[in-house]
Amino acid sequence: MSRVHAFTDDALAADDAVELARRVAAREVSPAELAAAAVARAERVDPELHAVAASYDRPRRGAAGVFTGVPTYLKDNVDAAGLPTQNGSAAYRAPVAARDGAVARQLLSTGVTVLGKSRLPEFGLNASTEFDGAEACRNPWDPGYSVGASSGGAAALVAAGVVPIAHANDGGGSIRIPAACAGLVGLKPSRGRLVDAESRRFMPINLVGEGVVTRTVRDTAAFFAAAERHHRDPRMPAIGMVTGPARRRLRVGLLLDSPTGATVDAETRAAVELTASLLEDAGHRVDSAEMPVSPGFVGDFLRYYALLADLVTTTGPLALDRSWNTARADGLTRGLRAHHRRSLHRMPATLRRLRAVAGTYASWLTKHDVVVSPVLAHTTPRLGHLAPTVPFDELIDRLIGYVSFTPLHNVAGTPAISLPMGLSVAGLPIGVQLSAAYGDERTLLELAYLLESAHPFPVVHENMVAATTEPAPPRKTR
């Protein structure tokens, strides 16, 4: 195993975003020095990681804010003035955006310095940042492995130490999956918590939540508190600034069975059970939980994802650029388009069932305050396992056997967070998911602080000996 990282004794050091902002405010370091260090780090490791989609000639400074001077990247599926929005696709040539989209404006409002854009698989449809005819984005923990998706470039840059925080978004697990693969904190917020990209208004059901990936819980907490000052949804309580665990004792559901029928591998299961034991040791009550949706949810979600792929390919010349050519889209996009067209007659019932999931989930959460589960059914695979060049039916089977626990929260519109709670025998991070009721990100952040303190998260430039996740001790029965 050969890890790839950029951590060194420069202006960035190994500091998180909160500490870098403090140093800027104290005039210990300048935003220009931080940006220059991050650019140098990217130049050093990106030839191997392939995580950067585009770069500004001169870094863009945001307004004064919580993260003034902290360098970052935007994901290449939102508009930022002066850069193209390529969406990871080779099917068209994106024009340079004339203005910032709503998501870029929200990120810049926190004070960050944007260096450029991070890579994603074509339209964020895959669970690995791989391409047909281009280099895959690689995992800093071992470049032979997937770094997840769709925010794979963002995760690689943060895990490798290029920047401490990067924009990400999540339409089926696209914050949580790469966070799990790269050993990061990744919170998918409630639907409507932050501003949406302009394209979301055309979705029959908006699956996508905007956020970030970070190396520390406090960076994620500080970002959401800052973003709420830019946009505040009155339909849910404010998160506010979360600074540590709460004292209240919670009912925790332990979920290990997936609606896809996928078997959770032993290392992932051990990480989840360890997390449950840590929560129980802290005084929370842990009981078993069952997935609140039927096995038919898998087919419904796949049909809806296929609908979204078909919308992209059909509207490409108008919505993206006249250079759009469906024949140049990758095999997964084209396969999903065909899948949707074969099942058009089933879409009305599919949408009706998916819209009912939010109510079903809310009823389920009357039994639990939070649920702990895997993020993924097995540890991150080697590159090629989920490549878009794999025959469509085989690739879908592999995705269903891997992405088993995240889509529920996109459909229900509820928050969920991935935390790095272990390392596999191969030395790769294992993510554990905590999920809560609509609007209750605060509880997830409070528990994340608790777990970060009880079980410090692995970092790529430390823990150089591969570690196993030890089986958790037997939990008390209540």
C-alpha positions as CSV (number, residue, x, y, z in Angstrom):
1,M,0.0,0.0,0.0
2,S,1.4,3.4,-1.0
3,R,-0.4,6.5,0.4
4,V,-0.5,9.8,-1.4
5,H,-0.7,13.0,0.5
6,A,0.5,16.6,0.5
7,F,0.9,17.3,4.2
8,T,4.1,19.2,4.9
9,D,5.5,22.0,7.0
10,D,4.1,24.9,5.0
11,A,1.5,27.6,5.7
12,L,-1.3,25.0,5.8
13,A,0.5,22.5,8.0
14,A,-2.1,19.9,9.2
15,D,-4.6,22.5,10.4
16,D,-8.3,22.2,9.8
17,A,-10.3,25.1,8.4
18,V,-11.3,26.6,11.7
19,E,-7.7,26.8,12.9
20,L,-6.6,28.3,9.6
21,A,-9.3,31.0,9.8
22,R,-8.2,31.7,13.3
23,R,-4.6,32.1,12.2
24,V,-5.7,34.5,9.4
25,A,-7.7,36.6,11.8
26,A,-4.7,36.8,14.1
27,R,-2.5,37.8,11.2
28,E,-0.2,34.8,11.7
29,V,-0.7,33.9,8.0
30,S,-2.2,35.6,5.0
31,P,-4.9,34.3,2.7
32,A,-2.4,34.6,-0.2
33,E,0.1,32.4,1.7
34,L,-2.6,29.7,2.3
35,A,-3.7,29.8,-1.3
36,A,-0.2,29.5,-2.6
37,A,0.5,26.5,-0.3
38,A,-2.7,24.8,-1.4
39,V,-1.9,25.3,-5.1
40,A,1.6,23.9,-4.6
41,R,0.2,20.9,-2.8
42,A,-2.3,20.3,-5.6
43,E,0.5,20.5,-8.2
44,R,2.5,17.9,-6.2
45,V,-0.2,15.2,-5.7
46,D,-2.8,15.8,-8.5
47,P,-0.7,14.1,-11.2
48,E,-1.4,10.9,-9.3
49,L,-4.8,11.6,-7.8
50,H,-6.5,13.3,-10.8
51,A,-8.9,15.1,-8.5
52,V,-8.9,18.7,-10.0
53,A,-11.3,19.4,-12.8
54,A,-10.3,23.1,-13.5
55,S,-8.3,25.8,-11.8
56,Y,-8.5,29.6,-11.6
57,D,-5.5,31.5,-12.9
58,R,-5.8,33.6,-9.8
59,P,-7.6,32.2,-6.7
60,R,-11.0,33.8,-6.0
61,R,-11.5,35.4,-2.6
62,G,-14.9,35.3,-0.9
63,A,-16.4,37.9,1.3
64,A,-15.3,38.1,4.9
65,G,-16.7,35.2,6.9
66,V,-16.1,32.3,9.3
67,F,-13.5,30.8,6.9
68,T,-11.9,34.0,5.6
69,G,-8.8,33.0,3.6
70,V,-9.3,29.2,3.8
71,P,-8.6,27.6,0.4
72,T,-11.1,25.2,-1.1
73,Y,-12.6,23.8,-4.3
74,L,-16.1,23.7,-5.8
75,K,-17.5,20.5,-7.2
76,D,-17.7,20.7,-11.0
77,N,-21.5,20.4,-11.2
78,V,-22.3,24.0,-10.0
79,D,-21.7,27.2,-11.9
80,A,-18.7,29.4,-10.8
81,A,-17.9,32.5,-12.8
82,G,-14.9,32.1,-15.1
83,L,-14.9,28.3,-15.2
84,P,-16.8,25.8,-17.3
85,T,-19.3,23.4,-15.6
86,Q,-18.4,20.1,-17.3
87,N,-20.3,17.7,-15.0
88,G,-17.6,15.1,-15.5
89,S,-18.9,14.4,-19.0
90,A,-17.2,14.1,-22.3
91,A,-20.5,14.4,-24.2
92,Y,-20.2,18.1,-24.7
93,R,-17.9,21.1,-24.3
94,A,-19.1,23.3,-21.5
95,P,-18.9,27.1,-22.0
96,V,-17.3,29.2,-19.3
97,A,-19.9,30.3,-16.8
98,A,-20.6,34.1,-16.9
99,R,-21.8,34.3,-13.3
100,D,-21.8,32.4,-10.0
101,G,-24.7,30.0,-9.3
102,A,-26.6,30.1,-6.0
103,V,-24.4,27.3,-4.6
104,A,-21.1,29.1,-5.4
105,R,-22.5,32.3,-3.9
106,Q,-23.4,30.4,-0.7
107,L,-19.9,28.9,-0.4
108,L,-18.2,32.2,-1.1
109,S,-20.3,33.9,1.6
110,T,-18.4,31.9,4.2
111,G,-15.1,33.7,3.3
112,V,-13.3,30.8,1.5
113,T,-10.8,31.2,-1.3
114,V,-11.8,29.1,-4.3
115,L,-8.9,27.6,-6.2
116,G,-11.0,25.8,-8.8
117,K,-13.2,22.8,-9.3
118,S,-13.1,19.1,-8.3
119,R,-13.9,16.1,-10.5
120,L,-17.0,13.9,-10.4
121,P,-18.2,11.0,-12.5
122,E,-20.5,11.8,-15.4
123,F,-23.4,13.8,-13.9
124,G,-22.7,12.3,-10.5
125,L,-24.5,9.1,-11.5
126,N,-21.9,6.6,-10.4
127,A,-20.6,5.6,-6.9
128,S,-16.9,5.8,-8.1
129,T,-15.2,8.7,-9.8
130,E,-14.2,6.8,-12.9
131,F,-14.6,7.5,-16.6
132,D,-14.7,6.0,-20.1
133,G,-11.5,7.2,-21.7
134,A,-10.1,9.4,-18.9
135,E,-8.0,8.8,-15.8
136,A,-10.0,7.8,-12.7
137,C,-9.8,9.9,-9.5
138,R,-7.7,7.9,-7.0
139,N,-8.0,7.3,-3.3
140,P,-5.1,8.9,-1.3
141,W,-5.1,6.0,1.1
142,D,-4.2,3.7,-1.8
143,P,-4.3,4.9,-5.4
144,G,-5.3,1.5,-6.6
145,Y,-8.7,1.9,-5.0
146,S,-11.9,4.0,-5.6
147,V,-12.3,7.2,-3.7
148,G,-16.1,6.9,-4.0
149,A,-18.4,9.4,-5.7
150,S,-19.9,11.5,-6.8
151,S,-17.9,14.1,-4.8
152,G,-14.8,12.0,-5.3
153,G,-12.4,14.8,-6.4
154,A,-13.4,16.8,-3.3
155,A,-12.8,13.9,-1.0
156,A,-9.4,13.1,-2.5
157,L,-8.3,16.7,-2.2
158,V,-9.3,17.0,1.5
159,A,-8.1,13.6,2.5
160,A,-4.7,14.2,0.8
161,G,-4.3,17.5,2.6
162,V,-4.5,19.9,-0.4
163,V,-7.3,21.8,1.3
164,P,-9.1,21.2,4.6
165,I,-12.6,21.6,3.3
166,A,-14.3,21.2,-0.1
167,H,-17.8,21.7,-1.5
168,A,-19.7,18.5,-2.1
169,N,-23.3,17.5,-2.9
170,D,-25.4,14.4,-2.4
171,G,-28.1,12.9,-4.6
172,G,-27.9,9.3,-3.6
173,G,-24.9,9.2,-1.2
174,S,-22.5,11.5,-3.0
175,I,-21.2,13.3,0.1
176,R,-21.3,10.3,2.4
177,I,-19.9,7.6,0.0
178,P,-16.6,9.5,-0.8
179,A,-16.4,10.6,2.9
180,A,-16.5,6.9,3.9
181,C,-14.0,5.9,1.3
182,A,-11.5,8.7,2.1
183,G,-11.8,8.8,5.9
184,L,-13.7,12.1,6.1
185,V,-16.7,13.7,7.8
186,G,-19.6,14.1,5.3
187,L,-23.0,15.5,6.3
188,K,-25.9,15.4,3.9
189,P,-28.4,18.0,5.2
190,S,-32.2,18.0,5.2
191,R,-33.9,18.9,2.0
192,G,-34.0,22.7,1.8
193,R,-31.5,23.3,4.5
194,L,-29.1,25.1,2.2
195,V,-29.7,26.7,-1.2
196,D,-30.2,24.5,-4.2
197,A,-28.5,24.6,-7.6
198,E,-30.8,26.1,-10.2
199,S,-31.2,22.8,-12.0
200,R,-32.9,21.2,-9.0
201,R,-36.2,22.9,-9.6
202,F,-36.7,20.6,-12.6
203,M,-36.6,17.4,-10.5
204,P,-39.9,15.8,-9.7
205,I,-38.4,14.9,-6.3
206,N,-35.3,16.9,-5.3
207,L,-32.8,14.3,-4.1
208,V,-29.8,16.6,-3.8
209,G,-28.4,18.3,-0.6
210,E,-25.4,20.7,-0.7
211,G,-22.6,20.5,1.8
212,V,-18.9,19.9,2.3
213,V,-16.4,17.2,3.2
214,T,-13.9,17.9,6.0
215,R,-11.4,16.1,8.2
216,T,-12.9,17.3,11.5
217,V,-16.4,17.6,12.9
218,R,-15.9,21.2,13.9
219,D,-15.2,22.2,10.3
220,T,-18.5,20.7,9.2
221,A,-20.3,22.3,12.1
222,A,-18.8,25.7,11.4
223,F,-19.7,25.5,7.7
224,F,-23.3,24.8,8.3
225,A,-23.6,27.5,10.9
226,A,-22.0,30.0,8.5
227,A,-24.1,28.8,5.5
228,E,-27.3,29.3,7.5
229,R,-26.4,33.0,7.8
230,H,-26.6,33.2,4.0
231,H,-29.8,31.1,3.7
232,R,-32.2,30.1,6.4
233,D,-35.1,27.8,5.7
234,P,-38.0,28.8,8.1
235,R,-39.6,25.3,7.8
236,M,-37.0,23.8,10.1
237,P,-35.1,24.8,13.3
238,A,-31.8,26.4,12.8
239,I,-28.8,24.2,13.5
240,G,-26.8,27.0,15.1
241,M,-23.2,26.6,16.1
242,V,-22.6,23.2,17.5
243,T,-19.4,23.0,19.5
244,G,-19.5,19.6,21.3
245,P,-21.7,16.7,22.5
246,A,-25.0,17.3,24.3
247,R,-25.8,15.8,27.6
248,R,-29.2,14.3,26.7
249,R,-29.6,10.6,26.3
250,L,-30.9,9.3,23.0
251,R,-32.7,6.2,21.6
252,V,-30.3,4.8,19.0
253,G,-31.5,2.3,16.4
254,L,-28.9,-0.2,15.1
255,L,-29.5,-1.0,11.5
256,L,-27.4,-3.7,9.7
257,D,-29.8,-5.1,7.1
258,S,-30.1,-3.3,3.8
259,P,-33.2,-3.0,1.6
260,T,-31.1,-4.2,-1.4
261,G,-30.5,-7.5,0.2
262,A,-26.7,-6.9,0.1
263,T,-24.7,-8.7,2.8
264,V,-22.7,-6.3,5.0
265,D,-19.1,-7.4,5.1
266,A,-17.4,-8.3,8.4
267,E,-15.1,-5.3,8.6
268,T,-18.0,-2.8,7.9
269,R,-20.2,-4.6,10.4
270,A,-17.5,-4.5,13.0
271,A,-17.1,-0.7,12.6
272,V,-20.9,-0.2,12.9
273,E,-21.1,-2.4,16.0
274,L,-18.1,-0.6,17.5
275,T,-19.9,2.7,17.0
276,A,-23.0,1.4,18.6
277,S,-21.0,0.3,21.6
278,L,-19.3,3.7,22.0
279,L,-22.7,5.3,22.0
280,E,-24.0,2.9,24.5
281,D,-20.9,3.5,26.7
282,A,-21.8,7.2,26.6
283,G,-25.2,6.4,28.1
284,H,-27.4,6.2,25.0
285,R,-29.8,3.3,24.7
286,V,-29.2,1.1,21.6
287,D,-31.8,-1.2,20.2
288,S,-32.1,-3.0,16.8
289,A,-33.9,-1.2,14.0
290,E,-35.4,-2.5,10.7
291,M,-35.3,-0.7,7.4
292,P,-38.6,1.2,7.0
293,V,-39.0,0.6,3.3
294,S,-39.8,-2.6,1.3
295,P,-37.4,-4.3,-1.1
296,G,-39.4,-2.6,-3.9
297,F,-37.7,0.7,-2.9
298,V,-34.6,-0.4,-4.8
299,G,-36.4,-0.7,-8.1
300,D,-38.2,2.6,-7.5
301,F,-35.0,4.5,-6.8
302,L,-33.3,3.0,-9.8
303,R,-36.2,3.9,-12.1
304,Y,-36.1,7.5,-10.7
305,Y,-32.3,7.8,-11.2
306,A,-32.8,6.5,-14.7
307,L,-35.4,9.2,-15.3
308,L,-32.9,11.9,-14.2
309,A,-30.3,10.5,-16.6
310,D,-32.8,10.5,-19.5
311,L,-33.7,14.1,-18.7
312,V,-30.1,15.1,-18.9
313,T,-29.5,13.4,-22.2
314,T,-32.8,14.7,-23.7
315,T,-32.3,18.3,-22.7
316,G,-28.5,18.4,-23.1
317,P,-28.4,20.6,-26.2
318,L,-30.7,23.2,-24.6
319,A,-29.6,23.0,-20.9
320,L,-25.9,22.3,-21.3
321,D,-24.5,23.2,-24.8
322,R,-25.4,22.7,-28.4
323,S,-22.2,20.5,-28.7
324,W,-24.1,17.8,-26.7
325,N,-23.8,14.3,-28.2
326,T,-25.5,11.4,-26.4
327,A,-23.3,8.9,-28.2
328,R,-20.3,10.3,-26.3
329,A,-22.0,9.9,-22.9
330,D,-20.6,7.0,-20.8
331,G,-22.1,3.5,-20.6
332,L,-23.8,4.1,-17.3
333,T,-25.6,7.3,-18.4
334,R,-26.7,5.6,-21.7
335,G,-27.8,2.5,-19.9
336,L,-29.9,4.4,-17.4
337,R,-31.5,6.3,-20.2
338,A,-32.5,3.1,-21.9
339,H,-33.7,1.6,-18.6
340,H,-36.0,4.6,-18.1
341,R,-37.5,4.3,-21.6
342,R,-38.3,0.7,-21.0
343,S,-40.2,1.5,-17.8
344,L,-42.0,4.7,-18.7
345,H,-45.4,3.1,-17.9
346,R,-44.3,2.5,-14.3
347,M,-43.1,6.0,-13.5
348,P,-46.4,7.4,-12.1
349,A,-46.7,4.7,-9.5
350,T,-42.9,4.9,-8.8
351,L,-43.1,8.6,-8.1
352,R,-46.2,8.1,-5.9
353,R,-44.4,5.5,-3.8
354,L,-41.2,7.6,-3.5
355,R,-43.1,10.7,-2.4
356,A,-44.7,8.6,0.4
357,V,-41.2,7.6,1.8
358,A,-40.9,10.9,3.7
359,G,-44.0,10.1,5.8
360,T,-42.9,6.5,6.3
361,Y,-39.5,7.6,7.5
362,A,-41.0,10.2,9.9
363,S,-43.2,7.5,11.5
364,W,-40.1,5.2,11.8
365,L,-38.2,7.9,13.6
366,T,-40.8,8.1,16.3
367,K,-39.1,4.9,17.7
368,H,-35.5,6.2,17.4
369,D,-33.8,9.6,17.9
370,V,-31.0,8.5,15.6
371,V,-30.1,5.4,13.6
372,V,-26.5,4.0,13.2
373,S,-25.8,1.9,10.1
374,P,-23.2,1.3,7.5
375,V,-22.7,3.9,4.8
376,L,-21.9,1.1,2.3
377,A,-22.3,-2.6,2.3
378,H,-18.6,-3.3,1.8
379,T,-15.3,-1.6,1.9
380,T,-14.2,0.5,-1.0
381,P,-13.5,-1.5,-4.1
382,R,-10.5,-1.5,-6.4
383,L,-10.7,0.8,-9.4
384,G,-12.4,-0.9,-12.3
385,H,-15.0,-2.6,-10.2
386,L,-17.5,0.2,-10.7
387,A,-16.1,1.7,-14.0
388,P,-18.7,2.9,-16.5
389,T,-17.1,0.5,-19.0
390,V,-18.5,-2.5,-17.1
391,P,-21.6,-3.9,-18.9
392,F,-24.7,-2.0,-17.7
393,D,-26.6,-4.9,-16.0
394,E,-23.5,-6.1,-14.2
395,L,-22.6,-2.6,-13.1
396,I,-26.1,-2.0,-11.7
397,D,-25.9,-5.3,-9.8
398,R,-22.5,-4.2,-8.3
399,L,-23.9,-0.8,-7.4
400,I,-27.0,-2.3,-5.7
401,G,-24.7,-4.5,-3.7
402,Y,-22.5,-1.6,-2.6
403,V,-24.8,1.5,-2.3
404,S,-27.3,0.0,0.1
405,F,-27.9,2.5,2.9
406,T,-27.6,6.0,1.6
407,P,-30.4,6.6,-1.0
408,L,-33.2,6.4,1.6
409,H,-32.3,9.8,3.1
410,N,-32.2,11.5,-0.3
411,V,-35.7,10.3,-1.0
412,A,-37.0,11.1,2.5
413,G,-35.1,14.4,2.5
414,T,-33.6,13.7,5.9
415,P,-30.1,14.3,7.3
416,A,-27.4,11.7,7.5
417,I,-23.7,11.9,8.3
418,S,-20.7,9.6,7.5
419,L,-17.9,9.3,10.0
420,P,-14.6,7.5,9.6
421,M,-14.9,4.8,12.4
422,G,-12.3,2.3,11.3
423,L,-9.6,1.1,9.0
424,S,-9.8,-2.2,7.1
425,V,-7.1,-4.8,7.0
426,A,-6.1,-3.3,3.7
427,G,-5.6,0.1,5.5
428,L,-8.6,1.8,3.9
429,P,-11.1,3.9,5.9
430,I,-14.6,2.5,6.8
431,G,-17.5,4.9,7.2
432,V,-20.4,4.6,9.6
433,Q,-23.6,6.5,9.0
434,L,-25.8,8.3,11.6
435,S,-29.2,9.5,10.5
436,A,-31.9,11.5,12.2
437,A,-35.3,13.1,11.7
438,Y,-35.9,15.9,9.2
439,G,-34.3,19.1,10.4
440,D,-32.3,17.5,13.1
441,E,-28.7,17.9,11.9
442,R,-27.8,19.3,15.3
443,T,-28.2,15.9,17.0
444,L,-26.0,14.3,14.3
445,L,-23.2,16.9,14.9
446,E,-23.4,16.5,18.7
447,L,-23.0,12.7,18.4
448,A,-20.2,13.2,15.8
449,Y,-18.3,15.2,18.3
450,L,-18.7,12.5,20.9
451,L,-17.5,9.8,18.5
452,E,-14.5,11.9,17.3
453,S,-13.4,12.3,20.9
454,A,-14.0,8.6,21.9
455,H,-12.4,7.2,18.7
456,P,-10.1,9.7,17.0
457,F,-10.5,9.6,13.2
458,P,-7.7,8.2,11.1
459,V,-5.7,10.6,9.0
460,V,-3.8,9.6,5.8
461,H,-0.4,10.9,6.9
462,E,-0.6,9.1,10.2
463,N,-1.6,5.5,11.2
464,M,0.8,4.2,8.6
465,V,0.4,0.6,9.7
466,A,-2.8,-1.0,8.4
467,A,-5.2,-1.4,11.2
468,T,-8.2,-3.7,11.7
469,T,-11.4,-2.6,13.2
470,E,-11.6,-4.8,16.3
471,P,-15.0,-6.4,17.0
472,A,-17.0,-4.5,19.5
473,P,-17.5,-6.0,22.9
474,P,-20.9,-7.6,23.4
475,R,-23.5,-4.9,24.0
476,K,-25.7,-4.9,27.1
477,T,-29.2,-6.2,26.7
478,R,-32.0,-4.0,28.0
